[in-house]
Amino acid sequence: MVCGKTKIKEWKGGIIIENLSEELMEELTVETSFTIPIFGGIAVAESVVATWGIMAVLLVASLVLTRNLQVRNLSKKQRILEVGVDWLYRFFEDIMGSHGRRYIPYLSAVAIYLAIANLIGLIGIKPPTKDLGVTAGLALMSIILIEYAGIHEKGVKNWLKGFAEPIPIIAPITVLEVFIKPLSLCMRLFGNVLGAFVVMELIKIIVPIIVPVPFSFYFDIFDGLIQAYVFVFLTSLFIREMVE
């Protein structure tokens, strides 16, 4: 009897693992939305289409929110917009200092993009941040900006000298760090987004009714916003280290 119950538990456990594996592979699979019929056909992934959609929404929102801006007799819309922009500038300046002010528009755009990208799963669209190519691209752009900040602030000669400080023998490690930073940013963002999905699927399998609702609220909303914050925070911190 005990042996029979053990076999049933093992069977159920195997089904759970198999179902989770299927769901995980489905999330990791990057579907092709359509193919552009040039150069033998260029496949456009669903993550790219989702990103285009987010860009279109942000562009339209920018045009609408910045129409008819005035110096006096500010509208309620303009007051709210200015409060938001001022908060973003103060947030990034607290991290990077005045030297990093020129990079705030880029970092703000990335933060807003990531926040929306992590939240669109609520309306049934697969978040583009579940595509490793998207997170790798964002990380690569950030590391280029970080190194550019160092060159702009110190000059090429002093920037190159920085790889041999405080002693030349550590130069290989410092150079390796240039490649480690984008990898860290990429895998942190991708891993946390995917990890949240795995935890939610396990909760749905074990406790399928009522309990998953508050966890879904946390992982789909709060955790998504946290990941956007962590990504731009680390990028800002790396820029500060570089310019100092």
C-alpha positions in Angstrom: 0.0 0.0 0.0 2.8 2.4 1.0 4.6 1.4 -2.2 1.5 2.2 -4.3 1.2 5.7 -2.7 4.8 6.4 -3.3 4.5 5.5 -7.0 1.4 7.8 -7.3 3.3 10.6 -5.7 6.3 10.0 -8.0 3.9 9.9 -11.0 2.2 13.2 -10.0 5.6 14.8 -9.3 6.8 13.7 -12.8 3.7 15.2 -14.4 4.3 18.5 -12.5 7.9 18.7 -13.6 7.0 17.8 -17.2 4.3 20.5 -17.3 6.6 23.0 -15.8 9.3 22.1 -18.3 6.9 22.5 -21.2 5.7 25.9 -19.9 9.3 27.0 -19.4 10.4 26.0 -22.9 7.3 27.8 -24.3 8.4 31.0 -22.5 12.0 30.6 -23.7 11.0 30.0 -27.3 11.1 33.3 -29.3 8.3 33.1 -31.9 8.6 34.8 -35.3 5.7 37.3 -35.8 6.4 37.8 -39.6 9.1 37.7 -42.2 10.4 40.6 -44.2 10.8 39.3 -47.8 14.2 40.8 -48.5 17.7 39.3 -48.5 16.2 35.8 -48.5 13.7 36.7 -45.7 14.4 38.4 -42.4 12.5 36.9 -39.4 11.1 39.5 -37.0 10.6 38.1 -33.5 7.6 38.8 -31.4 9.8 40.5 -28.8 10.8 43.0 -31.5 7.2 43.6 -32.5 6.3 44.2 -28.8 9.2 46.6 -28.5 8.0 48.5 -31.6 4.6 48.7 -30.0 6.0 50.1 -26.8 8.1 52.6 -28.7 5.0 53.7 -30.7 3.0 54.2 -27.4 5.9 56.2 -25.8 6.3 58.3 -28.9 2.5 59.2 -29.1 2.5 59.8 -25.3 5.5 62.1 -25.6 3.8 64.1 -28.4 0.5 64.4 -26.5 2.1 65.3 -23.1 4.5 67.9 -24.6 1.9 69.8 -26.6 1.2 73.4 -25.7 3.8 73.7 -22.9 3.9 77.1 -21.3 6.1 79.1 -19.0 3.2 80.6 -17.1 -0.3 79.5 -16.2 0.7 75.8 -16.3 -1.9 73.2 -16.9 -2.4 70.3 -14.5 -1.0 68.0 -17.1 2.2 70.0 -17.4 2.6 70.3 -13.6 2.4 66.5 -13.3 4.8 66.0 -16.2 7.3 68.4 -14.7 7.1 66.8 -11.3 7.8 63.4 -12.9 10.8 64.7 -14.9 12.2 66.6 -12.0 12.0 63.4 -9.8 13.8 61.4 -12.5 16.6 64.0 -12.7 17.0 64.2 -8.9 17.0 60.4 -8.7 19.8 59.9 -11.2 21.8 63.0 -10.1 21.8 61.6 -6.5 23.5 58.5 -7.9 25.8 59.9 -10.6 26.3 63.5 -9.5 26.3 66.5 -11.9 28.8 64.8 -14.2 26.1 62.2 -15.2 23.4 64.7 -16.0 23.9 64.4 -19.8 23.0 60.6 -19.6 19.7 61.0 -17.7 17.4 61.2 -20.8 18.8 57.8 -22.0 18.5 56.2 -18.5 15.0 57.6 -18.1 13.9 56.2 -21.4 15.3 52.7 -20.6 13.6 52.8 -17.2 10.2 53.6 -18.7 10.7 51.0 -21.4 11.6 48.3 -19.0 8.7 49.1 -16.7 6.2 48.9 -19.6 7.9 45.8 -21.0 7.7 43.9 -17.7 4.0 44.9 -17.2 2.5 44.2 -20.6 2.2 40.5 -19.6 -0.9 41.7 -17.6 -2.7 42.3 -20.9 -1.7 38.9 -22.4 1.4 40.1 -24.4 4.6 38.2 -23.8 7.1 40.6 -22.2 10.1 41.3 -24.6 12.4 41.0 -21.5 11.8 37.2 -21.6 13.9 37.2 -24.8 17.6 36.9 -23.9 18.4 38.9 -27.1 16.5 41.9 -25.8 18.2 41.9 -22.4 21.6 41.3 -24.0 21.0 44.3 -26.3 20.1 46.6 -23.4 23.1 45.5 -21.4 25.4 46.1 -24.4 24.0 49.6 -25.0 24.5 50.3 -21.3 28.1 49.2 -21.2 28.9 51.2 -24.3 27.4 54.3 -22.6 29.4 53.5 -19.4 32.7 53.3 -21.3 31.8 56.4 -23.4 31.2 58.3 -20.1 34.7 57.4 -19.0 36.3 58.5 -22.3 34.3 61.7 -22.3 35.2 62.6 -18.8 38.9 61.5 -18.7 40.0 61.5 -22.3 41.2 58.4 -24.3 44.7 58.4 -22.7 43.6 58.6 -19.1 40.7 56.1 -19.8 43.3 53.6 -21.1 45.5 54.3 -18.1 42.6 53.5 -15.8 42.8 49.8 -16.8 46.3 49.6 -15.2 45.4 51.3 -11.9 46.4 51.0 -9.1 49.1 48.6 -10.5 49.7 47.4 -14.1 49.5 43.8 -13.1 45.7 43.9 -12.6 45.1 45.3 -16.2 43.8 41.9 -17.5 41.3 41.7 -14.7 40.1 45.3 -15.3 39.7 44.6 -19.0 37.8 41.4 -18.2 35.5 43.5 -16.0 34.4 45.4 -19.1 32.8 42.2 -20.4 31.6 41.0 -17.1 29.4 44.1 -16.4 27.1 43.7 -19.4 26.9 40.0 -18.8 25.9 40.7 -15.2 23.3 43.3 -16.3 21.9 40.9 -18.9 21.6 37.8 -16.8 20.3 39.6 -13.8 17.4 41.1 -15.7 16.6 38.0 -17.8 17.1 35.6 -14.8 14.8 37.6 -12.4 12.1 37.9 -15.0 12.2 34.2 -15.8 12.6 33.2 -12.2 9.4 35.1 -11.3 7.6 33.1 -14.1 8.8 29.8 -12.7 7.8 30.6 -9.1 4.3 31.7 -10.3 3.8 28.5 -12.3 4.8 26.4 -9.3 2.3 28.2 -7.1 -0.4 27.7 -9.7 0.3 24.0 -9.8 0.5 23.5 -6.0 -2.3 25.9 -4.9 -4.4 26.6 -8.1 -7.2 28.6 -6.5 -7.2 32.1 -4.8 -3.6 32.0 -3.4 -1.9 32.7 -6.7 -3.7 36.1 -7.1 -1.7 38.2 -4.6 1.6 36.5 -5.8 0.6 37.3 -9.4 0.1 40.9 -8.4 3.6 40.9 -6.8 5.5 39.2 -9.7 3.6 40.8 -12.6 3.6 44.3 -11.2 5.9 45.0 -8.3 8.8 42.7 -9.3 8.7 44.0 -12.9 9.1 47.6 -11.7 11.8 46.5 -9.3 13.8 44.9 -12.2 13.5 48.1 -14.2 14.8 50.1 -11.2 17.7 47.7 -10.5 18.8 47.8 -14.2 19.0 51.6 -14.5 20.4 51.9 -10.9 23.3 49.6 -11.6 24.0 51.3 -15.0 24.0 54.7 -13.2 26.3 53.3 -10.5 28.8 52.0 -13.2 28.7 55.4 -14.9 29.5 57.1 -11.6 32.4 54.7 -11.0 33.7 55.4 -14.5 33.6 59.2 -14.4 35.1 59.3 -10.9 
